[in-house]
Amino acid sequence: MAHDSSSQGDARLYGCWVELLTWMQDYATFSGLEFVKVSDFPDYIYRMERPYDLPTTTASASLNRGAQPLLVASVSPRHVDLKSVQLRLMGGSKHWHLHAGESGLLEGKRPFTRQRLHALLDGALQGAGA
């Protein structure tokens, strides 16, 4: 699958990333999990007085149950050629590499939707005995 490494492709990916962060925050509110910003983009941290033009400073975030992360999400920094959003369920080997399509994130060729995220998290919580 070809990945769009143009500035337009980057803008789509980071726009999708912001949307995913919103979905995570909404799920946290609904489920009682805690949304935690884990890290900022390195170029945001070291930008000095230069303006910052990405739609968010958040490079990675997690949904925590108590003090333990249940899901960790991150996005590639700007300097990476083949950028993606990475999701990892903690305590297992499940992980996803999502790419920006024309109308949102893609899991391979399948759209990765809010409902898909909720299904993954609902399953993880059920498996964790929530």
C-alpha positions as CSV (number, residue, x, y, z in Angstrom):
1,M,0.0,0.0,0.0
2,A,1.4,3.4,-1.0
3,H,1.6,6.0,1.7
4,D,1.2,9.7,1.0
5,S,4.3,11.5,2.3
6,S,3.3,14.9,0.9
7,S,2.6,17.8,3.1
8,Q,-1.1,17.3,2.3
9,G,-0.8,13.6,3.4
10,D,0.9,14.8,6.6
11,A,-1.9,17.3,7.3
12,R,-4.5,14.5,6.8
13,L,-2.6,12.2,9.2
14,Y,-2.2,14.8,11.9
15,G,-5.8,15.8,11.5
16,C,-6.9,12.2,12.0
17,W,-4.6,12.0,15.0
18,V,-6.4,14.9,16.7
19,E,-9.7,13.2,15.9
20,L,-8.4,10.0,17.5
21,L,-7.3,11.8,20.6
22,T,-10.8,13.3,20.9
23,W,-12.3,9.8,20.6
24,M,-10.0,8.6,23.3
25,Q,-11.0,11.5,25.6
26,D,-14.7,10.8,25.0
27,Y,-14.2,7.1,25.7
28,A,-12.3,7.9,28.9
29,T,-15.2,10.1,30.1
30,F,-17.8,7.5,29.3
31,S,-15.9,4.5,30.7
32,G,-14.2,6.0,33.8
33,L,-10.7,5.5,32.3
34,E,-8.2,8.3,32.6
35,F,-6.9,10.0,29.5
36,V,-3.2,10.9,29.9
37,K,-1.0,12.9,27.7
38,V,2.3,10.9,27.6
39,S,4.6,13.0,25.5
40,D,4.9,16.1,23.2
41,F,6.4,16.1,19.8
42,P,10.2,16.6,20.1
43,D,10.2,19.6,17.6
44,Y,7.5,21.2,19.8
45,I,9.7,20.9,22.9
46,Y,12.8,22.3,21.2
47,R,11.2,24.9,18.9
48,M,12.4,27.8,21.1
49,E,10.6,30.9,19.8
50,R,9.5,29.5,16.4
51,P,5.8,29.1,15.9
52,Y,4.4,25.6,16.0
53,D,2.0,24.7,13.2
54,L,0.7,21.2,13.9
55,P,-2.9,21.0,15.2
56,T,-1.7,19.5,18.5
57,T,1.5,19.2,20.6
58,T,0.6,15.7,21.8
59,A,2.7,12.9,20.3
60,S,1.5,10.1,22.5
61,A,-1.3,9.5,24.9
62,S,-2.8,6.7,26.9
63,L,-6.0,5.5,28.4
64,N,-5.3,4.3,32.0
65,R,-7.1,2.1,34.4
66,G,-5.9,3.1,37.8
67,A,-2.2,3.7,37.4
68,Q,-1.8,1.2,34.6
69,P,-2.1,2.1,30.9
70,L,-4.7,0.0,29.0
71,L,-4.1,1.5,25.5
72,V,-1.1,3.6,24.4
73,A,-1.5,5.6,21.1
74,S,1.2,7.6,19.3
75,V,1.8,9.2,16.0
76,S,5.0,9.5,14.0
77,P,6.9,12.8,14.2
78,R,7.3,15.0,11.2
79,H,10.8,13.9,10.2
80,V,9.6,10.2,9.6
81,D,9.0,9.4,5.9
82,L,6.3,6.7,6.3
83,K,4.1,8.2,9.1
84,S,1.4,6.3,10.9
85,V,-0.6,6.2,14.1
86,Q,0.3,3.3,16.4
87,L,-2.1,1.8,18.9
88,R,-0.9,-0.8,21.5
89,L,-3.1,-2.7,24.0
90,M,-0.9,-3.2,27.0
91,G,-0.4,-6.7,28.5
92,G,-0.6,-8.4,25.2
93,S,0.7,-8.5,21.7
94,K,-2.1,-6.6,20.0
95,H,-1.0,-3.5,18.1
96,W,-2.2,-1.5,15.1
97,H,-0.5,0.7,12.5
98,L,-3.0,3.1,11.0
99,H,-2.5,5.4,8.0
100,A,-4.5,8.4,6.8
101,G,-6.9,7.8,4.0
102,E,-9.0,10.3,2.1
103,S,-11.7,10.4,4.8
104,G,-10.0,9.2,8.0
105,L,-7.7,6.6,9.5
106,L,-7.3,3.3,7.7
107,E,-6.6,-0.1,9.3
108,G,-5.1,-1.6,6.1
109,K,-7.9,-0.8,3.6
110,R,-10.7,-0.8,6.3
111,P,-11.7,2.5,7.8
112,F,-10.7,2.8,11.5
113,T,-13.7,4.4,13.1
114,R,-14.8,5.6,16.6
115,Q,-16.9,2.5,16.8
116,R,-13.9,0.3,16.0
117,L,-11.9,2.0,18.8
118,H,-14.8,1.5,21.2
119,A,-15.0,-2.2,20.3
120,L,-11.3,-2.7,20.9
121,L,-11.4,-0.9,24.2
122,D,-14.7,-2.6,25.3
123,G,-13.0,-6.0,24.6
124,A,-9.9,-5.0,26.4
125,L,-11.9,-3.9,29.5
126,Q,-13.9,-7.1,29.4
127,G,-10.7,-9.2,29.1
128,A,-9.2,-7.2,32.0
129,G,-12.3,-8.0,34.2
130,A,-13.5,-4.4,34.4
